[in-house]
């Protein structure tokens, strides 16, 4: 039986926005991110990081830089006793290399769903940009825009079915509460 996921954007959602984050020393967790991820897992959600990394295609940083940042995030979470089940990233940019994985396209979500036996319809899509939450509408899940990162800039543009939350802890609380309803 497929299980639900909480698909979380990385930059501006789990970690503080750092505009093309390529330096592991600049990884700073959003306050409450660890507890939010833990609460989602305790509620039965697979937590999957889904992140666009167009800086790779634009040659602003390398794929090795991306992996170093991802490793730093994993280590920071592990130090708090938390791990995400998977991370999917898109290294493309439509002006350089078009693809079907770059959000708001659904390639990364579908790959994670197949890999981990996830129900995209029963899942939540959380991020600080419209492109992070639109896959929820396409795939039949529920989107939550967080006001951290770039979220405040997009808050007035979200589709009516998308919930707006202050941050990842508030989004996690909304997700957990919705499963109890």
C-alpha positions as CSV (number, residue, x, y, z in Angstrom):
1,X,0.0,0.0,0.0
2,X,1.4,3.4,-1.0
3,X,2.1,5.8,1.8
4,X,1.9,9.6,1.8
5,X,4.9,11.9,1.6
6,X,5.8,15.4,2.7
7,X,7.7,16.7,-0.3
8,X,9.8,19.5,1.1
9,X,11.8,22.1,-0.9
10,X,15.3,22.7,0.5
11,X,16.4,26.3,0.1
12,X,14.1,28.7,1.9
13,X,12.0,25.9,3.5
14,X,14.3,23.6,5.4
15,X,17.4,25.7,5.2
16,X,17.6,29.5,5.2
17,X,17.7,31.0,1.7
18,X,21.2,31.8,0.7
19,X,20.8,32.5,-3.1
20,X,22.5,29.7,-5.0
21,X,23.8,27.8,-1.9
22,X,27.0,26.1,-2.9
23,X,29.1,26.3,0.4
24,X,28.3,23.7,3.1
25,X,29.4,26.2,5.7
26,X,26.5,28.4,4.8
27,X,23.8,25.8,5.5
28,X,21.6,27.1,8.3
29,X,18.5,25.3,9.3
30,X,15.2,27.2,9.5
31,X,14.3,27.4,13.2
32,X,12.2,24.4,14.1
33,X,13.0,22.4,10.9
34,X,14.3,19.4,12.7
35,X,11.2,19.1,15.0
36,X,9.0,19.7,12.0
37,X,10.6,16.8,10.0
38,X,10.4,14.6,13.1
39,X,6.7,15.3,13.6
40,X,6.0,14.5,9.9
41,X,7.8,11.2,10.2
42,X,6.0,10.3,13.5
43,X,2.7,11.0,11.7
44,X,3.6,8.4,9.1
45,X,4.8,10.6,6.3
46,X,7.9,9.8,4.2
47,X,9.9,13.0,4.1
48,X,11.5,13.7,0.7
49,X,13.6,16.7,-0.2
50,X,12.8,18.0,-3.7
51,X,15.0,20.9,-4.9
52,X,15.7,22.8,-8.1
53,X,19.4,23.5,-8.5
54,X,19.7,25.6,-11.6
55,X,23.0,27.1,-10.5
56,X,24.6,23.9,-11.7
57,X,23.3,24.4,-15.3
58,X,24.2,28.0,-15.1
59,X,27.8,27.0,-14.0
60,X,27.5,29.0,-10.8
61,X,28.6,26.0,-8.9
62,X,29.3,22.3,-9.6
63,X,27.4,19.2,-8.9
64,X,30.1,18.4,-6.3
65,X,29.3,21.6,-4.6
66,X,25.6,20.6,-4.5
67,X,26.5,17.2,-3.0
68,X,28.7,18.9,-0.4
69,X,25.8,21.0,0.7
70,X,23.4,18.0,0.7
71,X,25.9,16.1,2.8
72,X,26.1,19.0,5.3
73,X,22.3,19.1,5.6
74,X,22.1,15.3,6.1
75,X,24.8,15.6,8.8
76,X,23.0,18.4,10.6
77,X,19.8,16.5,10.6
78,X,21.5,13.3,11.7
79,X,23.1,15.1,14.6
80,X,19.5,15.7,15.8
81,X,18.4,12.1,15.2
82,X,16.5,12.9,12.0
83,X,17.0,11.7,8.4
84,X,15.0,12.3,5.2
85,X,14.1,9.2,3.2
86,X,15.3,10.6,-0.1
87,X,16.5,13.7,-1.9
88,X,15.8,14.5,-5.5
89,X,17.4,17.5,-7.3
90,X,17.1,19.0,-10.7
91,X,20.4,20.4,-12.0
92,X,18.8,21.9,-15.1
93,X,17.6,25.3,-16.2
94,X,15.1,25.8,-19.1
95,X,17.4,28.3,-20.9
96,X,20.3,25.9,-20.8
97,X,18.9,22.4,-20.6
98,X,15.1,21.8,-20.7
99,X,13.8,18.8,-18.7
100,X,10.8,17.3,-17.1
101,X,12.2,17.2,-13.6
102,X,12.5,21.0,-12.8
103,X,9.7,22.2,-10.6
104,X,6.8,22.8,-11.3
105,X,7.2,19.8,-13.5
106,X,6.6,16.5,-11.7
107,X,9.5,14.3,-12.7
108,X,11.3,14.4,-9.3
109,X,8.0,13.7,-7.4
110,X,7.1,10.8,-9.7
111,X,10.6,9.3,-9.4
112,X,10.4,9.5,-5.6
113,X,7.0,8.0,-5.6
114,X,8.1,5.0,-7.7
115,X,11.3,4.6,-5.7
116,X,9.6,4.7,-2.2
117,X,6.1,3.5,-3.1
118,X,4.4,6.8,-2.3
119,X,1.0,8.1,-3.0
120,X,1.3,11.5,-4.8
121,X,-2.4,12.1,-4.3
122,X,-2.2,11.7,-0.5
123,X,1.0,13.8,-0.2
124,X,1.8,17.4,0.7
125,X,4.0,19.7,-1.3
126,X,5.8,22.4,0.8
127,X,8.0,25.2,-0.4
128,X,8.6,28.9,-0.5
129,X,7.9,29.4,-4.2
130,X,4.8,28.9,-6.4
131,X,6.8,26.3,-8.4
132,X,7.1,24.2,-5.2
133,X,3.4,24.0,-4.6
134,X,2.0,23.7,-8.1
135,X,2.9,20.0,-8.4
136,X,0.3,19.4,-5.7
137,X,-2.4,20.6,-8.0
138,X,-1.1,18.6,-11.0
139,X,-0.6,15.4,-9.0
140,X,-3.7,15.7,-6.8
141,X,-2.0,16.4,-3.5
142,X,-2.1,19.4,-1.2
143,X,0.3,22.4,-1.4
144,X,1.5,24.6,1.4
145,X,3.5,27.8,0.7
146,X,5.8,28.8,3.6
147,X,6.5,32.5,4.2
148,X,10.2,31.8,4.8
149,X,12.7,32.2,2.0
150,X,10.9,33.8,-0.9
151,X,7.4,32.8,0.3
152,X,6.3,36.3,1.4
153,X,6.8,37.5,-2.2
154,X,4.5,34.9,-3.6
155,X,1.9,34.7,-0.9
156,X,-0.7,36.7,-2.8
157,X,-0.2,34.6,-6.0
158,X,-1.0,31.2,-4.6
159,X,-4.0,29.3,-6.1
160,X,-7.0,29.1,-3.8
161,X,-6.4,25.5,-2.9
162,X,-2.9,26.2,-1.5
163,X,-2.5,26.8,2.2
164,X,-0.1,29.5,3.4
165,X,1.9,28.9,6.6
166,X,4.5,31.0,8.4
167,X,7.3,28.4,8.2
168,X,8.1,24.7,8.0
169,X,7.0,24.0,11.6
170,X,3.6,25.6,10.9
171,X,3.3,23.7,7.7
172,X,4.1,20.4,9.5
173,X,1.5,21.2,12.2
174,X,-1.1,21.8,9.5
175,X,-0.2,18.5,7.8
176,X,-0.4,16.5,11.0
177,X,-3.6,18.2,12.0
178,X,-5.2,17.5,8.6
179,X,-4.5,13.8,9.0
180,X,-6.4,13.8,12.3
181,X,-9.5,15.4,10.8
